[in-house]
Every structure is written in structure tokens, then in C-alpha cells.
Amino acid sequence: MKKKLLYGQVGGSLNAFIGGVHRVGIAFDGRAQLAAGCFSRDPAANRETGEFYGLDPERIYGSYTEMAEAEGKREDGIDFAVVTTPNNAHYAICRAFLENGIHVLCEKPLCFEVSEAEELKRLAEERGLLFCVNYSYSGNVLAKEARHLIRSGVIGDIINVNAEYLQEYLVDDVGAGDEAMVKLSSWRKDPAVAGISNCVGDIGSHIENTVAYMTGLKLKRVAALTDTFGQPLDLNANILVEFENGAHGVYSCSQVCVGHMNGLTVRIFGTLGAIEWVQENPNVLYVTLKGQPTQIYNRGMGYISPEAAAFSRLPSGHPEGLYVAFANIYKAFISSVLKTANGEPLTEEDRDYPGLDAGIAGVKFIHACVESGKRDAAWVEV
Ligand SMILES: NC(=O)c1ccc[n+]([C@@H]2O[C@H](COP(=O)([O-])OP(=O)(O)OC[C@H]3O[C@@H](n4cnc5c(N)ncnc54)[C@H](O)[C@@H]3O)[C@@H](O)[C@H]2O)c1
């Protein structure tokens, strides 16, 4: 019986942003250990990171291809690979690990093209491999509780959605021309690395996934006004959405909204009530039933459903946040990998992580928004 897994990481050198959050998230439950890596294309940063984590020098690889092949052949090879590079490298890296028989968890957005995302799904299915796309907000206990309440019919039929993800960190780019590219140069603003979108791809995609996770609704079409403010890619987007059930909604994502840091807020309106969840205050959920005052659900209390409470780690009143959301994505994914390795069946709780269908939906959403933006907010099928 396998009780512990080994994992390898691509990207996420010591100076990177999200790679370290993954390592902390995985460490929460102590069921997987870092054993291999190709943390950077810069050899010094790669070595420094591997040494910092005490890796066997022969498992600090110069390239992801070398790593995928070598780890796929080893008796004690990694059980899963964690892909935390910028967007342009996701597809080729994921493909390399799948082809070498290794389960994968990849950052969002999954890849540039819908056809690439679909190819990863085909490959994973063909080889019986598990795949998680890290839409991390679905790891929050109260995002799970929102899903539970909506599934239980507490707010009735969904008739409107209003969701936003607002940041301010690129406001200096507005009207700043080329100088801003130099001053605030970041791969997120470079089409060769980020893909066809900056703002919609980076944070609009989180709105799309969080709403889809909570409601189970599928997007039918979008009409997007995108603003580049003279930069190569969008920094702001206001998007009308239509779901397959006929309901409509508004998604607003922006990197130029002064006063907002990481403001993901999701409001779901039904015939019987409404639910609101705010990422920056993730330990509470607002539930309003028609004709009644708003109730505040607190994470960790006895009234939280067992399916959401299974992911709660601290008593109520002790804030949980982004690290725990990551830990919860890994809780489900690692359980699934462990059980698969041991030939055990997976439960609903094990499967509670975003998979390749979520990844494909995200890439389709980005393409539809960008296409609509180019056509002056014409409706585009997702
Ligand atoms: N789920 C979330 O909440 C969330 C949050 C932030 C970032 N992300 C996603 O995570 C990814 C990484 O973002 P980041 O902000 O950490 O970027 P970053 O630039 O801070 O880090 C990227 C890392 O990848 C390394 N790298 C690049 N190409 C490589 C290659 N071919 N082989 C090995 N290493 C390579 C870089 O050296 C660096 O260490 C992006 O896809 C981004 O969209 C997701």
C-alpha cells in the first residue's frame, strides 16, 4: 500500500510567485514530498532552488524534457508533476509528463489553444492519468458550501450572476505607452508568454471557473468590451455572459481599478435567494433568502455541510486563506493519485478538484472574450 507520494516541479524557483505557494499547499497534509525539479531555465536559480530543498543533485534537471523522461524511467520516479511556469510553456510540459506516464497538476490558464487543451485530455484519458488544473479558489471551504447550497436548491433557480475580479497593480500602464512595458515589464503583458490575453486570461479565468464550480452552469456565449490602454494585451474587460439555462450575468475583471488588490467577488442570484462570496474575506459566506435578513455563514461551524466541512482545517474564527485553498486542491488531487496507485475507487470528495474539462472551458472562455473584444462586444459562442 502506497501511503506517500513523490512529486516534481517545473517552474517555481525561489524568486518566483506561485511555485512556493504550491510547495506550502502540498506540505499541509504531508502526503507528498518534493523529489525532483526543473525550477527555472536559469541554471543557477534552478540549482539553488533544488539545493535549498535538499534534492538529490541528479534529480535537479536542466530541462523539463530530460526530467520527464528520466523520472518516467526511474523505479522511484515521481508520482505527479506540478507545472508552475508561465502560460506559454504549460502545454509542452504537461504533454511531456503525460507521455512518460506521470500524473499532472498544471497552473491555469491550461494552454494557449483549445485544441491543445483537448489533446491533453485525450492523452490523459488514453493513459489513465489524472490531471488537475489549479483553479485554486474552488479549494475554499465556503466556495464549496456555496456549491452545496446552490445544488440543494436553497436559492432556487439561478436567474442572474454578477462577479468581478478587480486589481489595481497595472494602473500606471494606462496611457503610459511603451515606457510602462519597460518599467513594469512582466510576462503577463507579453503575448509571446501570456497568450492572447492578460487580464481575462490571468483573472477573468478565475471568475469563469469559480462561477462554474459554484453553480454548475455552462457558458453559452459572451459579449466582451476589452481595454488595452495602448498596451499589447487587455488590462480591463467588462463581459456580458449567457448561460445554457438562459440566465445572464456580468463579469468584470480589471488590473487598473485603484483601491482593489485581489477582489474576486461572486454573487449568484436565484428565484428564492442569493449567495455572495468574497475571496479577500473567504471565511464568511453571505446567504440571503427572499424576504429575510442576510445570514452570515462562518467556516468551521457545525451548520456547514459535511462535504464542505471535510476541507476545513481550523476552528471557526481562525482565518484560513489562499495557502489552505491550495492545500485543499492538493488534498483531493493527492488522495486521487494515492488511491489510483493503490487500485482503490475514488470518492466524490477525492474528485473535488478542477480537471481537464475545467481547463478546456477556461481556454474557450478566454478565446471567446478576446474574439468578442475585437468585434466591439459582438456575442461570441464559448
Ligand atoms: N492559481 C492561481 O491563483 C495563480 C496565481 C498566480 C499565478 N498563477 C499561474 O501560475 C503560473 C506561474 O505564474 P507566476 O506568477 O508564479 O510566474 P513567475 O514568473 O513568478 O514564475 C515562473 C517560474 O517558472 C520558471 N520557468 C519559466 N519557464 C520555464 C521552463 N521552461 N522550465 C522551467 N522553469 C521555467 C521561471 O524561472 C520562474 O521560476 C502562470 O501560469 C500563472 O497564470 C496562478
The ligand as an ORCA input file, in Angstrom:
! r2SCAN-3c Opt
* xyz 0 1
  N      -3.956     29.744     -9.396
  C      -3.567     30.948     -9.026
  O      -4.167     31.541     -8.161
  C      -2.353     31.558     -9.679
  C      -1.712     32.659     -9.093
  C      -0.552     33.162     -9.705
  C      -0.070     32.598    -10.870
  N      -0.743     31.554    -11.440
  C      -0.248     30.929    -12.679
  O       0.988     30.297    -12.360
  C       1.882     30.360    -13.460
  C       3.203     30.969    -12.991
  O       2.964     32.288    -12.541
  P       3.992     33.045    -11.556
  O       3.336     34.327    -11.213
  O       4.431     32.156    -10.473
  O       5.197     33.319    -12.552
  P       6.705     33.642    -12.150
  O       7.279     34.366    -13.327
  O       6.790     34.270    -10.810
  O       7.380     32.188    -12.036
  C       7.555     31.364    -13.143
  C       8.669     30.380    -12.868
  O       8.784     29.456    -13.959
  C      10.174     29.341    -14.336
  N      10.212     28.895    -15.734
  C       9.790     29.546    -16.856
  N       9.929     28.758    -17.944
  C      10.442     27.579    -17.511
  C      10.814     26.358    -18.151
  N      10.660     26.187    -19.462
  N      11.313     25.364    -17.388
  C      11.479     25.520    -16.059
  N      11.129     26.657    -15.388
  C      10.631     27.664    -16.102
  C      10.731     30.721    -14.056
  O      12.133     30.692    -13.938
  C      10.045     31.016    -12.712
  O      10.732     30.343    -11.673
  C       1.151     31.147    -14.539
  O       0.567     30.266    -15.465
  C       0.064     31.893    -13.781
  O      -1.086     32.155    -14.571
  C      -1.860     31.042    -10.862
*
